[in-house]
Amino acid sequence: MSSGIASALFCGSGIAMLMRQRMLRQIEEKPVLKKVSPPVTKKVPYLQYFGKHPERPDEYRGDNIMESPKSSWDNYQWLRDDSRTNEEVICHIKAENAYCESEMSSLAPVTEALYTENAYCESEMSSLAPVTEALYTEMLKYLKESDEEVPYKSGDFEYFSKTVKGLAYTIHCRSAIGGDEVTILDENVLVDTLKCSYLDLGALEASPSHTLMAFAVDSSGYETYNIYIQPIPKDNNGPDVSSSSSSSSEELRSVHGIRGCLEVLTDCGGEVEWGADDSCIFYTKQDAEHRPHQVWLHLLGTPQDEDVLLFQDDDGLFNVSVGKTLSGECLIISSGSIETSEAYVIFLPSPLSNADIKESQAAHVRAASDKILVQKREEGLRYDVDHQGNYLFIVTNEGNAKNGKLMRVALPPKEERRRVASAHYLQKEKWEEVRPYDPQVEITGVLPFKRFIAVFGRAEGGQKIWIYNPMNGGDYTWKEVLFDEECYSVHSSHNHVYDTDIIRVKYSSLLTPQQVLDINMVPAEGTSSFSKTILKQKEVPGYDPSNYRCCRIFAPSAPSDNEETVMIPMSLVFHKSLVNTGTHAGGEKGLPRNVPVLMSGYGSYGCSNDPYFSYSQLPLLDRGIVYAIAHIRGGGEMGRALWYEEGGKYFTKMNTFHDFAACGTYLQSQKVSSKDQMAIVGRSAGGLLIGATINLYPDLFKAAVADVPFVDVLNTMSDPSIPLTVGEWEEWGNPNEERYYDYMSKYCPYTNIQRQDYPALLVTAGLFDPRVAYWEPAKFVSKLRELKTDSNLLMMKTDLSSGHFNASDRYKDLRERAFEMSFVLSQISTNH
């Protein structure tokens, strides 16, 4: 779920940063007692409305809303504080943290009473401090702390990043071909300079001349960025400020404390794209609901308030993005909802050699004003655009191709393209199929090079890459790149060279640490196969893949009167000793027997949860725990059509939760595990999965972990003032409409908490999370604590300095993983 808080307060502005600093001062940590009682949240009745709001009758809440609204009482709505500065709310969160820590570990000291939730969490975890510390030490053992990524070529330079033992953040470097390494940006220095406890680098882009760089920084976790522009250092003495044309050196050194900074653009999205040269950049901005809704053109050397607005989408369903094609000739402005999209093409001017910067900027302004609409939005029509040569290539669902197909449309000669900007020569009536639609194959994207096109997609439940040569005399045959393992994850990596026969990808599986591969798109002579070169495999000290096993199995879906049984894929990884010794000897399928299992799932947005290697899971596997991934409906593993559009959204969403339970039931029926040895985990929309599952199947699992869980579905999705809510109506439905309200009421985790026994539960949150606001898990835990009838552990732990994606400090993040694992071990395993 990508819903968040109601107003964009923490967005990099001076006022926002002052508010955040004040909040952080309020939550200075103090020692906590070893044993803390579970927090008891006060009740403040609040009437929630669904449909037309009687107190806000003019508020837009959808097109077909209930004129006579439905309502329900919510005793914990008071926990919502959009500013994150309410002392009573912070006090409650801290009490939960303290309780959680006291139960699990005597790690971090905290303050007073989210005081109460955090304090309780700390108290409950105190007895497992040695376990948490041991897990952290083991995970650290598997991490190569000082490491370098494979350099990638861009222009006359090679760029790469590295980590250094003891330093929490990444260092970005480059070298001239055959030259010395130069640090261009050290995130560790940046954290100290900005005096922040969280840092996410949204983008780092070198200019076309490779003399400047633009990088986007989120220093709160709220996913609003400042964009900094500065010279790329020529050596390790820091940026060269002598070339500045807009400010004095003294002024350059004082921009947010960043030495050598030429300019800063505030309150932006995380995307940055240079124009055809160094004269300008393109970027996005967000509206009050934290939705990217504008694309701007910034001319270097001019104030931000003089930037040119290129595009604005006022429809709350749509998010705007901007990107440059690998060819370098086109800039694509895309605006898309979950179900509909629209794109514009800007044909960038040719770089002007030795041109005056004003002349080049004027050329970019003219090109941007002549942006061309590819296809006007039509409800339900999705398409993505890329460029190669004389064509735009389009991945689309046009013609009811639910799993996507590849089409193309011819471009006029370069000299005519901008002069016919008002023409409709790119509209879908002009599109032609590259290959007929195959409903058994999903096409998810393309990456065009000068001579080849890499096509990404799915078939038979797994990821695929096909290579297509459009220059091959009309031969539209696609050749598949084959990999040795059955289950894996593969993605495009750093590809910055258009005129090449090599595509670089990142590959991983449950047993194979991440590999960086170069694939030659020219088939080996006399064959249809492609040669692959492993440039690097991530080193995992002490890891021996021969000690582990993985497999894919299929679980039958739950019996239903309305549909046939569906087989749900599951990916399992475990230590080989589980099938070789004693009471753990496997059955006919070679599976472990009677062992602890940690099962994860996601199942939303059509996103596939493909198996990949995680060194942080090794301590669990070494302790005899099976890690399982349930590839449930709502995701996209078996194709967008069957698994998502037809099987796991809107009025089939219940399949997601029943599938997850069916996977757990199958493992128990096969004697792989039992209720008392099974834990489940999910994150974000996967946290919704956990919340709904334990409501529907409270006695199926021993323990659960819900990370930043989207659990207050009805209330959040009915309130358009909460950031990103409107855009989510095309995923879940709009509960202000009666038909959606009735269906969503069946699974909303917060709504369906009952007086019954529940598994032990650990819930996490991020105070500055813009996607799932902290108050959703806080309300969920408070109501659970009020109504549940068991004495099982229930804890909430809130990171008071981060957002949706956990700690940005890699060592802190590792400790948080160890904390969660120690909770899981305490519930399902005696082998701590």
CORMOQUI-V944207 format. One record per helix or strand of 2 or more residues. SS is the DSSP state (helix for helix, strand for strand). FROM is the first residue (numbers start at 1). LEN is the number of residues. If there is no record, write none. Layout:
BEGIN
ss->(SS | SS)
from->(FROM | FROM)
len->(LEN | LEN)
END
This chain:
BEGIN
ss->(helix | strand | strand | helix | helix | helix | helix | strand | strand | strand | strand | strand | helix | strand | strand | strand | helix | strand | strand | strand | strand | helix | strand | strand | strand | strand | helix | strand | strand | strand | strand | helix | helix | strand | strand | strand | strand | strand | strand | strand | strand | strand | helix | strand | strand | helix | helix | strand | helix | strand | helix | helix | helix | helix | strand | helix | strand | helix | helix | helix | strand | helix | strand | helix)
from->(14 | 46 | 70 | 77 | 87 | 116 | 129 | 147 | 152 | 157 | 171 | 182 | 187 | 200 | 212 | 225 | 249 | 261 | 272 | 280 | 292 | 304 | 308 | 319 | 330 | 341 | 357 | 372 | 383 | 391 | 405 | 414 | 428 | 432 | 441 | 453 | 462 | 478 | 489 | 502 | 515 | 532 | 545 | 548 | 567 | 576 | 582 | 597 | 615 | 626 | 640 | 650 | 654 | 675 | 678 | 685 | 703 | 713 | 725 | 738 | 760 | 774 | 794 | 810)
len->(13 | 5 | 5 | 3 | 18 | 9 | 14 | 2 | 3 | 7 | 6 | 5 | 8 | 7 | 7 | 7 | 4 | 8 | 3 | 7 | 8 | 3 | 5 | 6 | 7 | 7 | 13 | 2 | 6 | 6 | 6 | 7 | 3 | 2 | 8 | 7 | 7 | 3 | 4 | 7 | 6 | 6 | 3 | 9 | 9 | 4 | 3 | 4 | 8 | 5 | 6 | 3 | 16 | 3 | 6 | 12 | 5 | 6 | 8 | 7 | 7 | 14 | 6 | 19)
END
